[in-house]
Amino acid sequence: MTELLADRIERQAARDPSATAVVAVRDRICYGEFWDRVRRTAAGLDGAGRVAVLPTSDIDSLVTVTAAMYAGVGVVLLHRHLLPRQLDRVLRLTRPAQVCAAAGHPRLLRRLGWAGPIRAPADLESDGPVGPARPDGELLVGITSGTTGEPKLFVRDQRSWAATLDRSDATFDIGAGDRVSAPGVLDHTHFLYGALHALTRGAAVDLRPVATALADRPTHLYAVPAIAWDVVRSVAGPVDSVREVLSSAARWPRPGRAALREVLPAATLTHFYGASELSFVSFDRGLGDTDESAAGELFDGVEVRIRDGRVHVRSDMVFTGYLTEAGTVDGPVDGWFSVGDRGALSGNRLRLFGRDGEMLIRGGLNVEPAAVEAALAAIPGVAESACIGIADERWGQVPVAAVVVTRAGPGPEEIRKRLRAVLPSPSMPDRIRVVDRLPRTPRGKVDRTALASLFD
């Protein structure tokens, strides 16, 4: 049987307890101490059904998440972009035994509207026993990122994450003695997974901002295009210690790849395509002139079929289903699932052409233009609106909006002020233009190509 995540970290702690496990802004911890805290926190969580965690880039967050996974307790992974009504729904659906935040960070949960008790990891520690996690037990209840409607809660079990770790072991060259920079906030599963995988390999995880981390010469960098642009603009290169940049989610514009080559000359960029529901699907290596629609080579054991132009995936890494009032529903059918991406398959290589519904990805977070348009339409004086995504060097894509207003309608600043009250920050339009009319096709639909030209 494939070894579960926490068991892998326990093995590394036994192998070299004095090795550095995690480096954060204010402190660091060795494997022996890290595992002792995990074991004690797991004992305090033992028997709980779920624990909700709002992680930040700190050791406490990794301890809490690892402890829950060790105890077989489902982690409800909250994120900072939730609106208060969304957080309320998430907690009503998941019914966690505890709501946790790192010491010093409960104010984040208060800003999201949570008025109940908040536990720090130290509050949970106990000397009691820890029940073993089951491979088919729930490991994670995540929240689809960036949606402005009702967020979907996806469920992953222990076995699916263990299978994903196996693919990382086979594909990414990370081991004891390496140093892995994971500079994004740990409420983003890309960075949380990167940190946890590094710990299963005996590497040191650096959670500090990327410019600080690069000064200590890491061997690997987990990134999204926004962080890569931070490297290009703020780091005096070259930094030749980085062997691999591990990127996911947002589109990677060619100028960004070329600029990163100058700062990290020894690094290979491995960009992998997947989704919260699918885990890994394919990966592509290279910093150069690759086809921007290429999603790369399928991971071993991943099957892909194209049905009606949409990508359908089957593997041992896919999720269980969505958590709703009716239970866990709408999971894979005969092992197959699609998130709506359109693509084409040639042999073992996948190309992607965008997602149904025109969803865009801003710095690794999903933004649904239709939901932005609904928020615009609710503003008095806005007669029509359209939201699209345009390329952005730092974020990959950003939403922009064009609006038609009535004679006494609001201007761009007033519109922006009203949107801030109802939209999470990733969905806020980067630019808002007031126009006399929206460009349309002969059939009356919004001409999105013409609309994009308004923002050139």
Rosetta blueprint (number, residue, H / E / L):
1 M L
2 T L
3 E L
4 L L
5 L H
6 A H
7 D H
8 R H
9 I H
10 E H
11 R H
12 Q H
13 A H
14 A H
15 R H
16 D L
17 P L
18 S L
19 A L
20 T E
21 A E
22 V E
23 V E
24 A L
25 V L
26 R L
27 D L
28 R E
29 I E
30 C E
31 Y H
32 G H
33 E H
34 F H
35 W H
36 D H
37 R H
38 V H
39 R H
40 R H
41 T H
42 A H
43 A H
44 G H
45 L H
46 D L
47 G L
48 A L
49 G L
50 R E
51 V E
52 A E
53 V E
54 L E
55 P L
56 T L
57 S L
58 D L
59 I H
60 D H
61 S H
62 L H
63 V H
64 T H
65 V H
66 T H
67 A H
68 A H
69 M H
70 Y H
71 A H
72 G L
73 V L
74 G E
75 V E
76 V E
77 L E
78 L L
79 H L
80 R L
81 H L
82 L L
83 L L
84 P H
85 R H
86 Q H
87 L H
88 D H
89 R H
90 V H
91 L H
92 R H
93 L H
94 T H
95 R L
96 P L
97 A L
98 Q E
99 V E
100 C E
101 A E
102 A L
103 A L
104 G L
105 H L
106 P H
107 R H
108 L H
109 L H
110 R H
111 R H
112 L L
113 G L
114 W L
115 A L
116 G L
117 P L
118 I L
119 R E
120 A L
121 P H
122 A H
123 D H
124 L H
125 E L
126 S L
127 D L
128 G L
129 P L
130 V L
131 G L
132 P L
133 A L
134 R L
135 P L
136 D L
137 G L
138 E E
139 L E
140 L E
141 V E
142 G E
143 I E
144 T L
145 S L
146 G L
147 T L
148 T L
149 G L
150 E L
151 P L
152 K L
153 L E
154 F E
155 V E
156 R E
157 D E
158 Q H
159 R H
160 S H
161 W H
162 A H
163 A H
164 T H
165 L H
166 D H
167 R H
168 S H
169 D H
170 A H
171 T H
172 F L
173 D L
174 I L
175 G L
176 A L
177 G L
178 D L
179 R E
180 V E
181 S E
182 A L
183 P L
184 G L
185 V L
186 L L
187 D L
188 H L
189 T H
190 H H
191 F H
192 L H
193 Y H
194 G H
195 A H
196 L H
197 H H
198 A H
199 L H
200 T H
201 R L
202 G L
203 A L
204 A E
205 V E
206 D E
207 L L
208 R L
209 P L
210 V H
211 A H
212 T H
213 A H
214 L H
215 A H
216 D L
217 R L
218 P L
219 T L
220 H E
221 L E
222 Y E
223 A E
224 V L
225 P H
226 A H
227 I H
228 A H
229 W H
230 D H
231 V H
232 V H
233 R H
234 S H
235 V L
236 A L
237 G L
238 P L
239 V L
240 D L
241 S L
242 V L
243 R L
244 E E
245 V E
246 L E
247 S E
248 S E
249 A L
250 A L
251 R L
252 W L
253 P L
254 R H
255 P H
256 G H
257 R H
258 A H
259 A H
260 L H
261 R H
262 E H
263 V H
264 L L
265 P L
266 A L
267 A L
268 T E
269 L E
270 T E
271 H E
272 F E
273 Y E
274 G E
275 A E
276 S L
277 E L
278 L L
279 S E
280 F E
281 V E
282 S E
283 F E
284 D E
285 R E
286 G L
287 L L
288 G L
289 D L
290 T L
291 D L
292 E L
293 S L
294 A E
295 A E
296 G E
297 E E
298 L E
299 F L
300 D L
301 G L
302 V L
303 E E
304 V E
305 R E
306 I E
307 R E
308 D L
309 G L
310 R E
311 V E
312 H E
313 V E
314 R E
315 S L
316 D L
317 M L
318 V L
319 F L
320 T L
321 G E
322 Y E
323 L E
324 T E
325 E L
326 A L
327 G E
328 T E
329 V E
330 D L
331 G L
332 P L
333 V E
334 D L
335 G L
336 W E
337 F E
338 S L
339 V L
340 G L
341 D E
342 R E
343 G E
344 A E
345 L E
346 S E
347 G L
348 N L
349 R E
350 L E
351 R E
352 L E
353 F E
354 G E
355 R E
356 D H
357 G H
358 E H
359 M L
360 L E
361 I E
362 R E
363 G L
364 G L
365 L E
366 N E
367 V E
368 E L
369 P H
370 A H
371 A H
372 V H
373 E H
374 A H
375 A H
376 L H
377 A H
378 A L
379 I L
380 P L
381 G L
382 V E
383 A E
384 E E
385 S E
386 A E
387 C E
388 I E
389 G E
390 I E
391 A E
392 D E
393 E L
394 R L
395 W L
396 G E
397 Q E
398 V E
399 P E
400 V E
401 A E
402 A E
403 V E
404 V E
405 V E
406 T L
407 R L
408 A L
409 G L
410 P L
411 G L
412 P H
413 E H
414 E H
415 I H
416 R H
417 K H
418 R H
419 L H
420 R H
421 A L
422 V L
423 L L
424 P L
425 S H
426 P H
427 S H
428 M L
429 P L
430 D L
431 R E
432 I E
433 R E
434 V E
435 V L
436 D L
437 R L
438 L L
439 P L
440 R E
441 T L
442 P L
443 R L
444 G L
445 K L
446 V E
447 D L
448 R H
449 T H
450 A H
451 L H
452 A H
453 S H
454 L L
455 F L
456 D L
